[in-house]
């Protein structure tokens, strides 16, 4: 009987810890050094919010001037109340202009409805396209819709970016990054989707943990994401959002 009681206490303690970890607010800071000339650029990246409320205290604690807030997909899903979508957008807008890239769950809200919300709140959607973020520094944000498969015209996306410009590429699903690296010139890659495995036991998880790495000379950010899918539980894959300081060579 005592062993059953101990096991029950340990199980409850573990679940409570996993809930606590799932609702942490962790802002990770990264620095990028670009060889191109230009002014400093600050990006805020958040993905996989799902049904979670963006924490107001976390947002207000960020004192850096942010040039672009990038939502890397799965901002909402079928569980997300509409008023929470509005509230989360309004908090993110406190940091700077907001750009959105489709994930695999966002359309569960209803694509037309979500587009209407973005249009109403001034969020710019980037889908199979590239947009000029900063004309002075020639910095482009390019992104692919999560629904895009082999029929995506990647050439069309990348041909839009001026030669010699900085190209920051976002895909909700980072599993396409090897293809992008093999075939196109990019300066920085950002993605989410995998939640870092969400529940990990040491080195073991259904997906690798989030990371900031350099592959073939290109910085790659893969986030654990901010929210959760299915149950609000995390273990060994803490929620994340990111501040990226992009520094350029002096003119």
N, C-alpha and C positions, 0 to 999 in steps of 0.2 A: 504493500500500500504506500509506504514511504517513497518508494522509487517512482510510482505513478505521480505522486504529489510533486516530487522534485522535477520530473519531466514536464508536468503541466506548468509549473512556475517558470521553468526555463523557456518553454514554448511561448508563453504569454509575454515574457520579458523580451524575447527575440522579436515578436510581432510588434510590440510597442517601440522597440528600437528602430525597426524598419519603417514604421510610420513616421517617427521623428526624423529619420534621415531623408525620407521622401519630401519633407516640407522645409528642408534647409534652404537658405538663400546664399548661394556661393557665386561670387563674381570673380572670375579668373582674369588676370591681366597678362597680355602678351605684347611683345614688341616685334615689329618687322622693320628691317632696314632695306629700302629700295635703292638701287643704283641710279635710278632716274632722278633728275632734278625736280624740286617742287617743295611745296609747303607741307607741314605736318598734317596728318589726317587721323581722326579718331572714329572708330566704328564700334557699335554695340551689336552683338550677335546673340540671338535667343531662338531656340527651336523647341519643338515638341512640348508646347505649353499644355495642350489637350484641355482638360477641364479645370486646371489649376488657376487660382487667382494670382496674378502678378503682385508681388509684395510692394506696397507703396513705400515703406521705409527703405527697402533696398534701392528702389529707383531714386528716391530723394537723396540717398547717401552718395550717389555718383555725382561728383562735382566737376568732372571734366566736361568740356564742351564737346558734344558728340555731333559729328558731321552726317552720320547716317545710322539709323536703327534698322537692322536687317532681321526679319523674321524668316527663319530657315525652314518653314513648313510645319504642318500639324499644329497650327495655332489654336485649332478647335477641332472638336469631333461631335458626334451625334449626342453626346451627353452634356455638351457645354451650353449653359443658358445664354440666350442672346444678350441679356444685360451684362453678363460677364465679359463677353467679347468686346462690347463697347467700353467697359471699364478698363479692361486690359490695354486696349488701343490707346485710350486717353492717358493712361499712365506712361506708356512707352513714348507717346508724343511729347511728354515733358522733357525728354532727352534730346530729341531732334526729329527730322523728317524720317518717316517710316516707309520701308520697302518690304514687300511680301513675296515669298516664293512658295508655290503650292507643295504640300505634302500629300501623303496617301490618304489621310483622314479628313482633310479640310472640307471636301465636297459633301461629307455626310451632313453638314449643316444645311446644305442646299447651295449649289454654286451661284445661282442668281442672287440669292439672299446675301451671301457673303460678299459677292462683288458689290452689291448695293451698299452694304455697310462700309466697305473699303472706300467706295466713291464718296460716300457721305462724310467720312472722317478724314479724307485726304491721304489715305494709304495708297502708294503706288505699287501695282502688281507687276512683277517681271516674270514673263513666261515665254520660254523659247525665244529670248530676246536679249539685247544688251542696251543699257541706258547710260548716258554720260552723267556721272556723279559730280565731277568737278572739271569744268572746262579749262581752268587755269593750269591745273596739274595734269590734265588729260587722263582722268581716272574713270574707268568704266566698270559698271556692275553688270555681269552677264549671268543668266540663270536658265535652268531648264525646268519645265513642268514635270512633276513626279510621274504623271501618266505617260510621259514620253518614253517610247521604247526605241527599237532599232530604226523606226521611220522618222525619228527626229532629224531635222536638217541642221546638224551642228555647224556645218560650213556657213550657213546663213547667219547663225548667231555670231560666230567668231569673225566673219568677214566684215561685220558692222563695226568692229572695234578698230580704231585707227592704228596704223602701223607705228610702233614705238610707244604706244600708250600703255598705261598700266591696266591690266585686266584682272579683276577679282571675280572669280566664278563661284556661284552658289548652286548646289544641288541638295535637295532634302536627302536624297539617297547617295551616300558617298561611295557606293560600290561601282559607280561609273567613273570615278576619278582616274583609275589606271588607263581607261580608254582616252580620257581627256589629255592626260599627260603624254600619251604616246603620239597623239595626233595634232595637238594645238599648243600655241604659246599662251601660257597663263602665268600670272605672278603670285596668285594666292588662291587657295581652294578652301571652301567652307561647307560643312554638311552636318547632319544630325541623324535622325531616323532610328539609329540602333540602340539608343538609350544607354549605351555602355553595357548592355546586357541586362540592365535594371536590377537584377538580383544575381549577385556573384558570390561564389564560395572560394575565397582566395583567388587564384588565377583562372578559375573555371566560371564560364558564363556562356549564354547562348550567342552572345556577340562580344567582340573585343571591347575593352574600356575606351572611353573617349581619350583623345590624344591631340597634342600639338607637335608635329614632326616636320622634318624637311626631307622630301624625296625627290631625287634628281634635281636638287637645287630649288625646289618649289615648296614653300611653307604650306602645310595642310592642317586645318583645324577640323576635327571631328568631335562634336559635342556630345556629352551624356544627355543633353536636353534638360529642360526645366521641370516638366511635369511627368506624369506616368500614364501608362496604358493599362487597361484592365483594373488592377487593384492599386491603391495609393501606397505602394510599398517599394522600398529600395534597400539594397544591401551591397556595399562595396562598389557602388556606382553613384556617387553623390550627384545631385542635380547641379547644373551649371548654366550660367550665362557668361558672356565674355566681353571684355573691353580690349580692343586691339589698337595699339598706337602704331601707326604707319609713318615711318620717318624716311625722308628722302635726302639725297645728297644736296649740299648747299648750292644755290645758284651762283 
